[in-house]
Amino acid sequence: MKKFKYLKISKTKKLRFIGNYFKKKLYIVFLPGFMSDIDGKKPQAFKKYAIKNKLGFLAIEYSGHGKSTGKFTKGNITEWTNDAKSSIKKIVKKNKFIIIGSSMGAWISLNQFKYFKKQIFGFVGIGSAPEFLERLMWKKFTKKMKKEIKTKGIITIRHGQSSFKNKLNEYPITYQLIKDGRKNKVLSKKIRSEIKVSMIHGGKDEVVPVSFSRKSLSIFPFAQKKLVVIKNGDHSLSNQVPLKKITKELDIIVKDII
């Protein structure tokens, strides 16, 4: 089931991806979260769904993530947005697609509307975290932490120092990443697509508050909007029960299009 390939973006950049190629079909595009990869249960579940329903599929690892080339500390929202854009252009081409963004992936997904507004026919956010760098990291940093990152250009965040927890116990946050996040504000914008938009959030998400999913919905004044809070769900929503609910929401959007 796990068939990984590499997409050559430039002479020095290769991105690992999972694909299910169709020349003329609706595609499902999955964009993972911060420091995530495509080895997890979510991309596998969505690929399985795509194959079962004879749909195209694409899931990528941004540069510096998983087994893609590049250094994580050199990356930022702009670069990862461009990674997604290049991959969609090369694999999905001119086909219609539904975009699914997990955590930071929802932020990257929102950025894709600038390029593919006419091709995006649905959007599913999972524990959506747009603008988390400023709102959940920078604003929670102590004065000492802010001083360190400004002076050294990087800070290693240990588990519990930021409300934006990660599977790893510590991870590096660069000042360029924080500053780049400010150039990628989406929550004050409006996307006027008349599509179905579903935000799915864990009721027990201790990483990103449900308010971020609500804020994400407010970006779409003309969409058919839905917020699904999974009662005992955590941030990743990778277990069987939440994945079933996410796939059900995806299926509603797919059936509306095909």
C-alpha positions, -999 to +999 in steps of 0.1 A: +000+000+000+028+024+008+043+033-025+065+064-021+080+082-051+101+114-054+091+145-074+120+165-088+112+201-081+146+215-090+182+204-094+186+203-056+151+196-044+132+163-044+099+159-025+087+125-014+050+118-023+023+092-025+002+094-057-027+077-074-025+089-110-055+096-132-054+117-164-089+131-160-104+126-126-112+145-094-082+144-071-078+144-033-047+163-022-035+158+014-011+183+030+004+172+064+013+192+095+044+208+110+073+183+111+050+156+099+055+130+072+034+108+049+041+076+068+011+082+091-024+067+091-042+098+076-025+099+042-029+061+040-066+062+048-072+089+022-052+071-004-073+039+003-105+060-001-092+075-034-084+041-048-117+026-038-136+055-054-113+056-085-101+091-077-067+107-081-046+112-050-016+132-039+001+136-005+035+153-001+063+158+023+075+194+023+112+201+020+130+194+053+102+170+063+102+132+063+125+119+036+123+149+013+155+168+006+163+201+024+169+212+060+140+218+082+155+249+098+159+265+063+122+260+055+092+282+062+055+287+053+063+304+020+086+276+009+063+248+020+034+266+002+055+266-029+063+229-025+026+222-024+019+244-054+047+228-075+035+193-066-001+201-075+009+216-108+031+186-117+007+158-105-028+171-104-023+194-134-056+210-145-079+185-127-104+195-101-094+186-065-105+185-029-078+197-005-073+182+030-050+200+054-039+187+087-028+212+114-002+234+096-013+217+064-046+236+067-026+269+066-007+257+035-040+246+020-056+281+025-026+295+007-033+273-023-065+291-031-044+320-045-032+296-073-059+270-078-092+287-068-110+274-099-097+239-094-105+235-057-139+221-052-138+213-015-117+218+016-114+197+047-093+210+077-082+186+104-072+204+137-065+234+115-037+257+127-034+288+104-011+314+118+000+291+147+036+305+146+025+339+159-006+330+178+004+297+195+042+301+196+055+337+195+028+351+218+034+323+243+072+327+244+087+343+274+108+375+271+139+353+276+129+330+248+122+359+224+155+374+232+173+341+225+156+335+192+163+371+181+200+369+191+208+334+179+183+331+151+170+298+165+156+283+196+150+247+206+116+243+220+111+215+245+079+197+251+056+219+271+073+252+264+049+260+236+012+251+234+020+238+199+033+204+209+049+180+186+055+142+186+092+149+192+104+161+226+122+190+211+122+209+179+141+239+164+122+271+157+140+297+137+134+335+138+131+335+099+103+309+103+084+332+127+089+363+106+079+344+074+047+333+092+037+370+095+040+374+057+015+346+053-015+359+072-048+343+061-073+348+089-081+384+080-087+374+044-118+363+025-119+334+000-151+338-020-153+302-033-188+287-032-176+252-022-182+228+007-158+235+036-156+211+066-135+217+096-129+187+119-114+193+153-108+171+184-128+182+214-097+173+235-071+189+213-045+204+237-024+217+209-047+239+188-079+254+202-112+247+183-114+285+178-088+281+150-113+259+130-140+285+136-117+312+124-108+292+093-145+288+085-150+326+087-126+331+058-153+316+035-183+339+034-201+320+005-191+284+013-214+256+026-196+254+060-195+227+087-177+224+120-174+188+133-160+185+169-150+150+177-159+145+214-128+127+227-105+135+197-069+147+202-050+170+179-039+144+153-072+126+149-053+096+135-072+068+152-098+046+136-130+064+149-120+100+140-106+088+106-139+072+098-157+105+106-132+125+085-136+101+056-174+104+059-171+142+056-148+138+026-173+114+010-201+140+014-180+165-005-169+140-032-205+128-038-216+164-043-190+169-070-190+136-090 
